[in-house]
Amino acid sequence: MKKKHLILFLLATLSIITTFCACDEKYVYITKTDNADSLINIAYKNHDYDSLIFLADSMQKTGELSDMKAYYWRGYAFSRQKKMRLAESNWQRAITLEIHTDEDKEYYAKSANRLAGALLLKGEYEATMKVAIPAMEMMEKAGQDQSSDYTYLLVTVGCCQLKLERPTEAAVSFEKAFLRYSNMTTKNPTASQYTNAIVGVITITDNYLLQKRFNEAFYWTSHLEDLLNQYKQLADAEQAFYDKQETRLNLYRATTMEGMGQHAEAAKAYEKARQTEYAMSNDGKLEATTYLMSAHRWEEAAHNFEVFDEQLNKYGATLSLDIIQHYLLQKYRANVGANQVDSALNIGMQICSALDTAIVQMQQDEALELATLYNLQQKETIFVQQKADMDRQRMVATVVALALIIMFFVLIIYFRHKASMRLETAYYQLEIANEKAMESSRMKTSFIHQMSHEIRTPLNILSGFAQIISTPDIKLDEETKQDMNRKIMESSIRITELVNKMLELSETSSKTVIERTDNIPAVQIAIEAMNTFPQGKKYRIPIDLQLGDNVNDIRIQTNEQAATRALVLLLDNAEKYTKEGNIHLKVDYPSEGIIRYTIEDTGIGVPLDEAEHIFEEFVQLDENKEGTGIGLTVARSIANRLGGNVILDTTYTQGARFIMTLPV
């Protein structure tokens, strides 16, 4: 209350000064609008958002602030208080008003820009386009298509197009935006203009990274570098801002080059980023975790995340769902990747505890925000009533009744809409479940047919030779006997392998850890796999064994039979899909406590969108190939139960590269 009284006192004082200043041309005439703008700017610069809301309310009633301007500032204040539903409501009201003055045009553009940005963050891309495109058309007609608001709307539209899988249109929008940024910085080379351009390019780069379009993201880092070099030459450039954005530039490059498989260059870019002051700050360390996680530098990422709690306290933030998702979960993954089991367990318990609190807090905030929104609607109703004529008293009952009826129908529509949405969601989930069931049924049927074929062939051979051998008085030469013996053995081995695979498949869903009682050289698993691996006409591609530095000295505590079996299955998969070329089996020791077996072939490869699907039961990329589609499933299951994993390296494009890791 004291703050509100102080603001009213300042308003009265400024009004008196205005009266006296009007008496002489030497004094500046301050209008009521100037008074309002001055107080609004004071509250804005001091980050006093409660006062900003109070000023917008009171000055809108007195006419010192236009409706368009009041809705914009009220929405801005609510957004800074994280009350986004209220912010969106005010900005939405602003863009529905009629435009009468140049100031209205300016604040219409600002409101549309803010609203589009808020909707974009929520992932409502179609709704964002419906706000941004009409606003841009209005600004084009008004000759404001070279302004920063228009340009950032272009960037926002490009981001939506990118999210909606329209990359070509997105690229055109981004290039148009950059051209306008270039024109603005050329005509008015100030730190403010360059800051707008830099923020716009960072937004573009961020969105390409989120979509994992690393080539496009790397291209935009060049624009960012050019802007930063030009910004640095300005007289009013801020060193802290430059240092921060230079750090981000190198972190972006590190992440993009890591995504493109240029690991050494990515590491160099990261080291360059670490030379800045901002990189040494806690905020810089947290930003660096994006690259470190993508590069699987888990220990460094876990180390950087150690400052998370300190930053949380510094900004007075609580563990909201967004913070849990973007930071705490990533911190957990980093510690898991770094094999810091105790830390990961503690973080996991922290996440479980924080989730309940965050959900309750979110529900309370939403309830409070809805109540505030309701109160604002009530205030607007009162405001309209105060502007009514002498008949207002007779219309009060009607207006209230109408408002209640409208509210009643709005609630009905709202709850019907919610019910409809729930029904649609349930139907969608049912469709997905049905599709999965059909796919599972199809794959199982295919598997049964495949197994029937796989077993029938060796059985026919055994049956045929049995009939020949049992024929009375049949005479066979030695070569024929040897050939029959060989084929009988091959068929027996083939049937045994199929039965073993079926037994292994039955254990793939088991989480039971396989006992690791064998202490053997790590290389022995590879040698045993190659020796166990059957040789014959079916296997035409030679396997090249390559050993990393010091691998011969590494011993591993594991289950030799299970580990060898998993590696044999991966080699069998490589042979099956490689018609010509090479198969390399590499054994190396990439990090403390981990031994890695890499099977690399020059076969048909695996599409990126099938990288995880191929590890599911009965999945075959080429159903015309022999096999059951369970080899990779069994291999990964064995590795997991030994404490390791099997993954597909999607950065390799000359064929397929499978990596099996086991703990030492």
Salt bridges, closest charged atoms under 4 A:
ASP37 OD1 - LYS69 NZ 2.45
ASP48 OD1 - LYS3 NZ 3.36
ASP57 OD1 - ARG74 NE 2.76
GLU88 OE1 - LYS122 NZ 3.17
GLU98 OE1 - HIS100 NE2 3.79
ASP102 OD1 - LYS105 NZ 3.87
GLU103 OE2 - LYS69 NZ 2.97
GLU124 OE2 - LYS122 NZ 3.38
ASP145 OD2 - ARG180 NH2 4.00
GLU169 OE1 - ARG166 NH2 2.94
GLU216 OE2 - ARG213 NH1 3.62
GLU225 OE1 - ARG253 NH2 2.75
GLU258 OE2 - HIS263 ND1 2.91
GLU271 OE2 - ARG274 NH1 3.52
GLU271 OE2 - ARG297 NH2 3.94
GLU287 OE1 - ARG248 NE 3.03
GLU300 OE2 - ARG297 NE 2.80
GLU306 OE1 - HIS303 ND1 3.51
ASP309 OD2 - LYS331 NZ 3.90
GLU380 OE1 - ARG93 NH1 2.53
ASP391 OD1 - ARG394 NH2 1.85
GLU439 OE2 - ARG442 NH2 3.21
GLU454 OE1 - ARG494 NH2 3.23
ASP483 OD1 - ARG486 NH2 2.67
ASP483 OD2 - LYS487 NZ 3.54
GLU490 OE2 - ARG486 NH1 3.09
GLU504 OE2 - ARG565 NE 2.79
GLU507 OE1 - ARG641 NH1 3.42
ASP544 OD2 - HIS584 ND1 3.05
ASP588 OD2 - ARG596 NH2 2.60
GLU600 OE1 - LYS586 NZ 3.44
GLU600 OE1 - ARG657 NE 2.82
GLU610 OE1 - HIS613 ND1 2.66
GLU612 OE1 - ARG636 NH1 2.96
GLU616 OE1 - HIS613 NE2 3.64
GLU623 OE2 - ARG442 NH1 3.18
GLU626 OE1 - ARG494 NH2 3.83
ASP649 OD2 - ARG657 NH1 2.79
